[in-house]
């Protein structure tokens, strides 16, 4: 009797260990497929991640209404990353323990990387909706890790080519927020692309998020002997609004250009009609009828669920992430991490954020995606069009 009991205990423990080891493929007997998230609903990262969380939940609802994936319903479990890399990583550990099939990480390498590292350790796919650093890929994070965003190589080059070829600008004054990798690398690739075209970078100045004082940089800008055709500012909210307002309040009317961090209703309202004109930025999509094939359906579903119109494109990034993961599971026929990653490498996805395909893991999971450019006039955004730069600076 004791030997039988012992064998039973050993059998249970062995089964438990096997199930734990199979974090990349959920057991077939469950009624749901869990997708985890460590998106930041509070703190400095929240303007990008909180809307993405809404979009992800909306996509899960829609997919489930259409029958789910692999005969099961999807469940999205998000733990607030609180704009803290340690918390984001700890959330990743907890989500793996809960048996998720994939992890959606924050839209930034510094904040999102820790969650993707935990996903990689567990053998499951990790994906960021909009982390644009070239560090966000298989070379740095592992063969099952992706970002849906264009890298800063594309974002910077698209702005440079639009400025040089379309607007006819030949000289620029660059301001770089040194707080995170995103802003530093975006400036670096923009500068490389602009110089490649023959553009003149008059001066490269620095700023640190949180200073809320742009007076020293403004003094240098005003004292510059050479006057730029435009100013490229690589920063993000809330200080981005302070920087642009300070420049405008000083009477400097240079056009301003930047990246996807500009795509924030908080910036639009902070600049308003007085300061929010002649501002251009490269982003991920534009929320308007007909911009991409599924945009109208998405806008209708969002209004039905949340009772209001889509307020920011970051909602679309969350929707797209879930759609990618669902399509990868269907194509792979499983939630196994390696099979899902291979499906993602071999599929061109048609998304709210444009057509996207990735290179294989050996090539870094480099995202190949179109870049929309948006103009701000009187605090209101207008879609200019899709751009694919001819030259990309090496990452």
C-alpha positions as semicolon CSV with decimal commas, in nm:
position;residue;x (nm);y (nm);z (nm)
1;X;0,000;0,000;0,000
2;X;0,283;0,236;0,089
3;X;0,467;0,151;-0,234
4;X;0,151;0,217;-0,438
5;X;0,103;0,552;-0,267
6;X;0,466;0,639;-0,327
7;X;0,438;0,550;-0,696
8;X;0,126;0,767;-0,722
9;X;0,302;1,066;-0,565
10;X;0,604;1,021;-0,792
11;X;0,376;0,999;-1,095
12;X;0,193;1,318;-1,002
13;X;0,520;1,504;-0,945
14;X;0,659;1,382;-1,278
15;X;0,346;1,494;-1,464
16;X;0,362;1,832;-1,292
17;X;0,725;1,879;-1,397
18;X;0,645;1,785;-1,756
19;X;0,358;2,033;-1,775
20;X;0,577;2,307;-1,628
21;X;0,852;2,231;-1,879
22;X;0,604;2,261;-2,166
23;X;0,538;2,632;-2,111
24;X;0,567;2,689;-2,487
25;X;0,271;2,458;-2,566
26;X;-0,046;2,455;-2,362
27;X;-0,216;2,127;-2,281
28;X;-0,490;2,035;-2,526
29;X;-0,749;1,973;-2,259
30;X;-0,802;2,337;-2,155
31;X;-1,084;2,554;-2,280
32;X;-0,877;2,870;-2,331
33;X;-0,545;2,981;-2,471
34;X;-0,387;3,238;-2,243
35;X;-0,188;3,528;-2,382
36;X;0,000;3,729;-2,122
37;X;0,083;4,096;-2,114
38;X;0,311;4,315;-1,907
39;X;0,191;4,638;-2,065
40;X;0,236;4,948;-1,850
41;X;-0,100;5,093;-1,748
42;X;0,060;5,352;-1,519
43;X;0,373;5,566;-1,532
44;X;0,565;5,724;-1,817
45;X;0,509;5,433;-2,058
46;X;0,131;5,429;-2,012
47;X;0,041;5,663;-2,304
48;X;0,163;5,389;-2,542
49;X;0,080;5,074;-2,348
50;X;-0,259;5,149;-2,191
51;X;-0,427;5,203;-2,529
52;X;-0,252;4,891;-2,663
53;X;-0,409;4,698;-2,375
54;X;-0,753;4,819;-2,484
55;X;-0,682;4,716;-2,842
56;X;-0,563;4,373;-2,733
57;X;-0,878;4,312;-2,529
58;X;-1,090;4,422;-2,825
59;X;-0,910;4,182;-3,058
60;X;-0,958;3,894;-2,815
61;X;-1,331;3,968;-2,797
62;X;-1,356;3,975;-3,177
63;X;-1,158;3,655;-3,231
64;X;-1,365;3,473;-2,970
65;X;-1,686;3,592;-3,139
66;X;-1,554;3,429;-3,457
67;X;-1,493;3,092;-3,289
68;X;-1,156;3,145;-3,123
69;X;-0,827;2,979;-3,220
70;X;-0,761;2,606;-3,257
71;X;-1,106;2,538;-3,117
72;X;-1,042;2,738;-2,799
73;X;-1,122;3,083;-2,667
74;X;-0,844;3,335;-2,616
75;X;-0,784;3,502;-2,280
76;X;-0,561;3,808;-2,243
77;X;-0,411;3,853;-1,896
78;X;-0,225;4,182;-1,848
79;X;-0,023;4,265;-1,538
80;X;0,061;4,634;-1,503
81;X;0,432;4,684;-1,572
82;X;0,411;5,023;-1,393
83;X;0,678;5,168;-1,627
84;X;0,940;4,984;-1,425
85;X;1,170;4,730;-1,597
86;X;1,200;4,517;-1,282
87;X;0,822;4,495;-1,244
88;X;0,787;4,415;-1,614
89;X;1,034;4,128;-1,579
90;X;0,870;3,995;-1,264
91;X;0,536;4,003;-1,443
92;X;0,693;3,792;-1,717
93;X;0,795;3,530;-1,462
94;X;0,443;3,521;-1,316
95;X;0,281;3,496;-1,658
96;X;0,502;3,203;-1,754
97;X;0,399;3,030;-1,432
98;X;0,035;3,087;-1,529
99;X;0,095;2,898;-1,855
100;X;0,058;3,171;-2,116
101;X;0,129;3,085;-2,480
102;X;0,295;3,420;-2,554
103;X;0,379;3,749;-2,383
104;X;0,300;4,100;-2,509
105;X;0,577;4,330;-2,383
106;X;0,580;4,712;-2,346
107;X;0,644;4,933;-2,648
108;X;1,005;5,017;-2,566
109;X;1,327;4,816;-2,545
110;X;1,427;4,936;-2,197
111;X;1,084;4,867;-2,051
112;X;0,983;4,573;-2,270
113;X;1,309;4,379;-2,289
114;X;1,276;4,217;-1,944
115;X;0,940;4,058;-2,034
116;X;1,072;3,924;-2,364
117;X;1,375;3,777;-2,188
118;X;1,144;3,583;-1,959
119;X;0,942;3,468;-2,259
120;X;1,260;3,347;-2,428
121;X;1,369;3,156;-2,118
122;X;1,033;2,979;-2,119
123;X;1,051;2,895;-2,489
124;X;0,752;3,109;-2,586
125;X;0,700;3,399;-2,824
126;X;0,738;3,751;-2,692
127;X;0,629;4,049;-2,898
128;X;0,621;4,424;-2,845
129;X;0,353;4,632;-3,016
130;X;0,581;4,926;-3,093
131;X;0,936;4,898;-2,954
132;X;1,141;5,051;-3,234
133;X;1,499;5,000;-3,118
134;X;1,703;4,763;-3,340
135;X;1,794;4,593;-3,013
136;X;1,440;4,454;-3,009
137;X;1,485;4,139;-3,210
138;X;1,630;3,791;-3,213
139;X;1,995;3,898;-3,206
140;X;1,962;4,055;-2,861
141;X;1,658;3,887;-2,708
142;X;1,643;3,542;-2,869
143;X;1,493;3,348;-3,159
144;X;1,131;3,373;-3,042
145;X;1,128;3,749;-2,982
146;X;0,981;4,013;-3,213
147;X;0,873;4,373;-3,231
148;X;0,583;4,469;-3,455
149;X;0,723;4,819;-3,498
150;X;0,951;4,942;-3,768
151;X;1,297;4,976;-3,622
152;X;1,439;5,323;-3,565
153;X;1,648;5,265;-3,877
154;X;1,328;5,289;-4,082
155;X;1,168;5,557;-3,866
156;X;1,472;5,782;-3,879
157;X;1,536;5,724;-4,249
158;X;1,173;5,790;-4,346
159;X;1,183;6,128;-4,171
160;X;1,517;6,214;-4,332
161;X;1,400;6,127;-4,683
162;X;1,069;6,308;-4,641
163;X;1,251;6,618;-4,514
164;X;1,518;6,614;-4,785
165;X;1,333;6,483;-5,090
166;X;0,975;6,601;-5,034
167;X;1,011;6,918;-4,827
168;X;1,344;7,026;-4,975
169;X;1,511;7,082;-4,638
170;X;1,890;7,081;-4,643
171;X;1,997;7,166;-4,286
172;X;1,879;7,054;-3,944
173;X;1,933;7,121;-3,574
174;X;1,898;6,796;-3,375
175;X;1,788;6,765;-3,012
176;X;1,815;6,422;-2,848
177;X;1,654;6,312;-2,521
178;X;1,920;6,092;-2,359
179;X;1,688;5,917;-2,112
180;X;1,622;5,591;-2,302
181;X;1,764;5,395;-2,594
182;X;1,464;5,472;-2,817
183;X;1,530;5,844;-2,835
184;X;1,908;5,810;-2,863
185;X;1,902;5,554;-3,144
186;X;1,625;5,735;-3,334
187;X;1,839;6,049;-3,356
188;X;2,143;5,845;-3,453
189;X;1,969;5,678;-3,748
190;X;1,796;5,997;-3,858
191;X;2,132;6,178;-3,865
192;X;2,298;5,895;-4,057
193;X;2,022;5,894;-4,320
194;X;2,009;6,273;-4,352
195;X;2,387;6,294;-4,399
196;X;2,372;6,009;-4,650
197;X;2,136;6,222;-4,858
198;X;2,375;6,517;-4,839
199;X;2,201;6,706;-4,559
200;X;2,386;6,933;-4,314
201;X;2,349;6,864;-3,940
202;X;2,425;7,206;-3,793
203;X;2,438;7,098;-3,429
204;X;2,350;6,802;-3,207
205;X;2,216;6,903;-2,866
206;X;2,105;6,689;-2,570
207;X;1,817;6,697;-2,325
208;X;1,717;6,469;-2,037
209;X;1,354;6,369;-1,978
210;X;1,232;6,513;-1,650
211;X;1,432;6,837;-1,664
212;X;1,128;7,040;-1,776
213;X;1,371;7,321;-1,864
214;X;1,484;7,377;-2,221
215;X;1,634;7,724;-2,166
216;X;2,002;7,626;-2,208
217;X;1,933;7,438;-2,530
218;X;1,717;7,725;-2,657
219;X;1,999;7,972;-2,593
220;X;2,239;7,761;-2,799
221;X;1,984;7,725;-3,076
222;X;1,926;8,100;-3,093
223;X;2,301;8,170;-3,084
224;X;2,378;7,936;-3,374
225;X;2,541;8,125;-3,660
226;X;2,381;7,891;-3,912
227;X;2,003;7,873;-3,912
228;X;1,843;7,534;-3,981
229;X;1,566;7,456;-4,226
230;X;1,401;7,248;-3,952
231;X;1,453;7,101;-3,606
232;X;1,453;6,727;-3,538
233;X;1,355;6,651;-3,178
234;X;1,383;6,295;-3,051
235;X;1,196;6,300;-2,721
236;X;0,858;6,200;-2,579
237;X;0,584;6,320;-2,350
238;X;0,548;6,498;-2,119
239;X;0,869;6,693;-2,187
240;X;0,830;6,686;-2,565
241;X;0,548;6,940;-2,537
242;X;0,764;7,160;-2,314
243;X;1,048;7,157;-2,568
244;X;0,830;7,247;-2,867
245;X;0,636;7,514;-2,676
246;X;0,960;7,672;-2,553
247;X;1,092;7,694;-2,908
248;X;0,768;7,842;-3,039
249;X;0,728;8,085;-2,751
250;X;1,076;8,220;-2,830
251;X;0,952;8,314;-3,175
252;X;1,140;8,040;-3,361
253;X;0,912;7,907;-3,633
254;X;1,128;7,625;-3,766
255;X;0,934;7,317;-3,875
256;X;0,966;7,038;-3,618
257;X;1,001;6,669;-3,701
258;X;1,021;6,352;-3,493
259;X;0,912;5,993;-3,442
260;X;0,616;5,792;-3,319
261;X;0,626;5,936;-2,967
262;X;0,464;6,246;-3,118
263;X;0,153;6,043;-3,187
264;X;-0,002;6,129;-2,852
265;X;-0,329;6,319;-2,800
266;X;-0,164;6,474;-2,495
267;X;0,089;6,643;-2,721
268;X;-0,180;6,760;-2,962
269;X;-0,376;6,927;-2,683
270;X;-0,066;7,068;-2,511
271;X;0,046;7,242;-2,831
272;X;-0,305;7,339;-2,937
273;X;-0,387;7,576;-3,219
274;X;-0,115;7,824;-3,118
275;X;0,190;7,598;-3,122
276;X;0,071;7,280;-3,293
277;X;0,146;7,356;-3,657
278;X;0,429;7,271;-3,896
279;X;0,500;6,957;-3,695
280;X;0,569;6,629;-3,878
281;X;0,624;6,280;-3,745
282;X;0,675;5,922;-3,858
283;X;0,439;5,682;-3,684
284;X;0,268;5,343;-3,723
285;X;-0,073;5,411;-3,873
286;X;-0,351;5,665;-3,891
287;X;-0,701;5,614;-3,757
288;X;-0,932;5,707;-4,042
289;X;-1,167;5,529;-4,278
290;X;-0,995;5,342;-4,559
291;X;-0,634;5,389;-4,442
292;X;-0,595;5,010;-4,420
293;X;-0,842;4,736;-4,525
294;X;-0,972;4,646;-4,176
295;X;-0,968;4,997;-4,029
296;X;-1,343;5,062;-4,066
297;X;-1,437;4,734;-3,898
298;X;-1,190;4,803;-3,617
299;X;-1,328;5,154;-3,559
300;X;-1,685;5,022;-3,543
301;X;-1,596;4,743;-3,300
302;X;-1,404;4,984;-3,078
303;X;-1,695;5,226;-3,054
304;X;-1,936;4,941;-2,977
305;X;-1,715;4,812;-2,693
306;X;-1,591;5,137;-2,539
307;X;-1,871;5,377;-2,630
308;X;-1,643;5,632;-2,799
309;X;-1,433;5,680;-3,109
310;X;-1,074;5,558;-3,122
311;X;-0,867;5,825;-2,946
312;X;-0,515;5,713;-3,040
313;X;-0,343;5,484;-3,288
314;X;-0,178;5,290;-3,003
315;X;-0,505;5,102;-2,969
316;X;-0,442;4,964;-3,318
317;X;-0,100;4,830;-3,217
318;X;-0,259;4,621;-2,942
319;X;-0,521;4,485;-3,183
320;X;-0,253;4,395;-3,437
321;X;-0,036;4,209;-3,185
322;X;-0,321;3,976;-3,091
323;X;-0,412;3,923;-3,457
324;X;-0,052;3,826;-3,534
325;X;-0,035;3,578;-3,248
326;X;-0,372;3,426;-3,342
327;X;-0,269;3,387;-3,707
328;X;0,063;3,234;-3,602
329;X;-0,115;2,976;-3,384
330;X;-0,352;2,887;-3,666
331;X;-0,075;2,853;-3,923
332;X;0,142;2,649;-3,684
333;X;-0,155;2,442;-3,567
334;X;-0,020;2,468;-3,213
335;X;0,080;2,713;-2,939
336;X;0,435;2,577;-2,933
337;X;0,677;2,871;-2,920
338;X;0,919;2,748;-3,187
339;X;0,638;2,665;-3,430
340;X;0,470;3,002;-3,372
341;X;0,798;3,187;-3,428
342;X;0,855;3,002;-3,755
343;X;0,500;3,088;-3,867
344;X;0,566;3,454;-3,789
345;X;0,890;3,448;-3,989
346;X;0,719;3,304;-4,297
347;X;0,401;3,513;-4,314
348;X;0,330;3,860;-4,449
349;X;0,070;4,014;-4,221
350;X;-0,187;4,268;-4,339
351;X;-0,247;4,487;-4,035
352;X;-0,405;4,811;-3,923
353;X;-0,045;4,933;-3,911
354;X;0,033;4,828;-4,269
355;X;0,188;4,523;-4,433
356;X;0,454;4,357;-4,218
357;X;0,698;4,073;-4,264
358;X;1,000;3,970;-4,058
359;X;1,336;3,828;-4,154
360;X;1,433;3,496;-3,999
361;X;1,597;3,466;-3,658
362;X;1,947;3,442;-3,806
363;X;1,889;3,784;-3,966
364;X;1,760;3,942;-3,646
365;X;1,383;3,931;-3,700
366;X;1,420;4,260;-3,883
367;X;1,074;4,411;-3,943
368;X;0,997;4,523;-4,298
369;X;0,702;4,761;-4,276
370;X;0,577;5,083;-4,434
371;X;0,607;5,408;-4,241
372;X;0,316;5,654;-4,230
373;X;0,396;6,025;-4,202
374;X;0,154;6,261;-4,028
375;X;0,141;6,640;-4,018
376;X;0,012;6,841;-3,723
377;X;-0,169;7,165;-3,808
378;X;-0,344;7,370;-3,542
379;X;-0,310;7,076;-3,305
380;X;-0,492;6,843;-3,547
381;X;-0,320;6,548;-3,719
382;X;-0,351;6,488;-4,094
383;X;-0,237;6,174;-4,276
384;X;0,021;6,247;-4,548
385;X;0,092;5,898;-4,674
386;X;0,293;5,576;-4,651
387;X;0,669;5,584;-4,706
388;X;0,931;5,313;-4,744
389;X;1,279;5,470;-4,734
390;X;1,521;5,376;-5,010
391;X;1,821;5,374;-4,774
392;X;1,838;5,226;-4,425
393;X;2,135;5,300;-4,199
394;X;2,292;4,978;-4,070
395;X;2,171;4,893;-3,716
